[in-house]
């Protein structure tokens, strides 16, 4: 899911500098090349897939017209109906595990909305291709399934899998294709690997696409406008809050001066309280609070 963040705006790249690990380029290349997407899934998951079809281009899933929706980067299914959501994640976010939970729910509801009974829900994979070690344990691949806490070998059998990649982790137990793919994600040159060669060729072709360049520039412009609007709204809110706080502070300073003047003039406590309630429209409790706060020096 493409996210608009302040960090992303500050890191905005010229189109000709985009690489496979940039979200826009990743989505475009995968959408254009289902066969490359299939090969990538086979490498990551170490499974055999005969063919895949795109469920949607950056598919938007939602429960109701008014409900919150989610935009998936690459959302495909294979010949068995298994669905795969692949997300390119360049920036670290503490909410990634909760995002997988939300994506899973939306994917399942999307299947049910299309007429599938919950007992017929297909197997699903949610894959985050991260450019960092989210869990900090040094692994290159973190695979999560639902297991029994008391009996770790006992699977729940709900056919849901979450996978997080980390190109900077230990690759000793991985296949050579997977090690090569992870090195490529880090920006290391990988001459001689057929799959990586195809990816690089598609990146070069994409950089020369005027249509995609215009689309990217338009997208960045929209992001900048949204950021600007959000920033201006934040400034307005800050000014309004500052004015409110200033008014409250000014009123309190006026109450303080009023209390001190009356105390110095020898006015009794009860009379000061009555004056406070009348002049500043305070409740009896609030008047007593301010009197006790300012009368003792």
FENGIKA-V830165 format. One record per residue. N is the residue number from 1. PHI is phi in whole degrees, -180 to 180 (NA if undefined). D_FIRST is the distance of its C-alpha to the first C-alpha in Angstrom with 1 decimal. Layout:
# FENGIKA-V830165
n=[N N]
phi=[PHI PHI]
d_first=[D_FIRST D_FIRST]
This chain:
# FENGIKA-V830165
n=[1 2 3 4 5 6 7 8 9 10 11 12 13 14 15 16 17 18 19 20 21 22 23 24 25 26 27 28 29 30 31 32 33 34 35 36 37 38 39 40 41 42 43 44 45 46 47 48 49 50 51 52 53 54 55 56 57 58 59 60 61 62 63 64 65 66 67 68 69 70 71 72 73 74 75 76 77 78 79 80 81 82 83 84 85 86 87 88 89 90 91 92 93 94 95 96 97 98 99 100 101 102 103 104 105 106 107 108 109 110 111 112 113 114 115 116 117 118 119 120 121 122 123 124 125 126 127 128 129 130 131 132 133 134 135 136 137 138 139 140 141 142 143 144 145 146 147 148 149 150 151 152 153 154 155 156 157 158 159 160 161 162 163 164 165 166 167 168 169 170 171 172 173 174 175 176 177 178 179 180 181 182 183 184 185 186 187 188 189 190 191 192 193 194 195 196 197 198 199 200 201 202 203 204 205 206 207 208 209 210 211 212 213 214 215 216 217 218 219 220 221 222 223 224 225 226 227 228 229 230 231 232 233 234 235 236 237 238 239 240 241 242 243 244 245 246 247 248 249 250 251 252 253 254 255 256 257 258 259 260 261 262 263 264 265 266 267 268 269 270 271 272 273 274 275 276 277 278 279 280 281 282 283 284 285 286 287 288 289 290 291 292 293 294 295 296 297]
phi=[NA -72 -114 -93 -131 -60 -62 -64 -66 -67 -96 -54 -100 -63 -58 -70 -98 -65 -121 -59 -84 -82 -55 -60 -65 -57 -62 -64 -67 -66 -64 -74 -128 -54 -66 -66 -63 -62 -63 -63 -63 -62 -68 -67 -95 55 -132 -104 -126 -76 -160 -133 -132 -80 -69 -173 -87 44 -57 -103 -111 -153 -87 -135 -58 -91 -79 -71 -118 -135 -105 -94 -67 -130 -128 -132 -135 -106 -66 -97 89 -62 -108 -132 -109 -115 -118 -90 -125 -87 -106 -76 -137 -70 -96 -58 -60 -67 -65 -63 -63 -67 -59 -60 -62 -68 -64 -63 -65 -63 -64 -66 -61 -86 102 -87 -74 -59 -71 -103 -57 -82 -64 -138 -123 -113 -119 -105 -89 -93 -99 -157 -94 -60 -91 66 -108 82 -87 -89 -134 -117 -113 -119 -130 -87 -125 -73 -66 -75 -128 -54 -80 -90 -84 -67 83 -88 60 -118 -135 -119 -129 -119 -99 -140 -68 -101 -93 -71 -111 -59 -95 -94 -70 -63 -62 -69 -62 -64 -62 -66 -64 -63 -60 -79 94 -82 -69 -131 -75 97 -87 -62 -63 -64 -60 -65 -61 -62 -63 -68 -63 -64 -63 -64 -65 -94 -85 -67 -62 -68 -61 -63 -62 -64 -65 -65 -63 -64 -64 -63 -61 -63 -65 -64 -65 -63 -62 -65 -66 -64 -63 -64 -64 -60 -64 -63 -64 -62 -65 -64 -63 -60 -64 -65 -63 -61 -65 -64 -62 -64 -65 -65 -64 -59 -63 -62 -62 -62 -61 -70 -64 -64 -83 82 -70 -66 -60 -61 -69 -62 -62 -65 -64 -61 -61 -76 -72 -107 55 -104 -74 -60 -67 -69 -62 -65 -61 -68 -62 -64 -73 -108 -81 -98 -130]
d_first=[0.0 3.8 6.2 9.8 12.3 16.0 15.8 13.4 15.9 18.8 17.5 16.9 18.5 20.8 19.6 22.3 21.1 17.6 17.4 15.6 13.6 12.2 8.7 10.5 13.3 11.6 10.0 13.4 15.6 14.2 14.4 17.9 19.1 18.7 21.6 19.9 16.8 19.5 21.3 18.5 17.9 21.7 21.8 19.2 20.5 24.1 24.5 25.9 23.9 26.1 23.5 20.1 18.9 15.6 15.0 13.1 11.7 7.9 9.3 9.4 11.1 13.5 16.8 18.9 19.0 19.4 16.9 13.5 10.8 7.2 5.2 4.7 5.1 8.7 10.5 14.2 17.4 20.7 24.3 24.6 21.8 19.7 16.0 13.5 9.7 9.0 6.4 8.0 8.6 11.4 12.1 13.5 12.6 15.0 12.7 11.0 13.6 13.3 9.6 10.8 13.6 11.7 9.6 13.1 14.8 12.8 13.2 16.9 17.6 16.3 18.8 21.5 21.1 21.9 25.2 24.7 26.6 25.0 27.5 26.2 22.5 21.5 20.4 16.7 14.9 11.6 11.5 10.1 11.8 12.7 15.1 17.1 18.9 17.0 20.0 22.6 24.8 25.0 23.6 21.6 20.1 19.6 19.7 19.8 21.6 23.5 27.0 30.1 30.8 34.6 34.4 31.6 32.3 31.9 28.6 27.5 26.8 23.7 22.2 18.8 17.8 15.2 15.4 14.7 16.0 18.0 19.8 22.4 23.8 26.8 26.8 30.3 29.5 27.0 28.0 28.8 26.1 23.5 25.3 25.3 21.5 20.9 23.5 21.8 18.5 20.9 22.3 25.5 27.4 27.8 30.7 31.9 28.8 28.3 24.6 23.8 26.2 24.4 21.1 23.0 24.7 21.6 20.3 23.7 23.8 20.5 21.9 24.8 23.0 24.0 21.8 18.6 20.0 20.6 17.2 15.7 18.4 17.9 14.2 15.5 18.3 16.3 14.4 17.9 19.3 16.9 17.6 21.2 21.4 19.9 22.3 25.2 24.6 24.6 27.8 29.4 28.6 30.0 33.2 33.7 33.4 35.7 38.2 38.2 38.7 41.4 43.2 43.2 44.4 47.1 48.3 48.5 50.5 52.8 53.4 54.2 56.8 58.2 58.7 60.3 62.7 63.9 64.2 66.3 68.4 69.2 67.6 67.2 63.9 64.2 64.9 62.0 59.7 61.0 60.6 57.0 56.1 57.8 56.8 53.2 52.7 51.8 52.2 55.0 52.6 50.7 54.1 55.3 52.1 52.6 56.4 55.9 53.3 55.4 59.0 59.3 59.7]
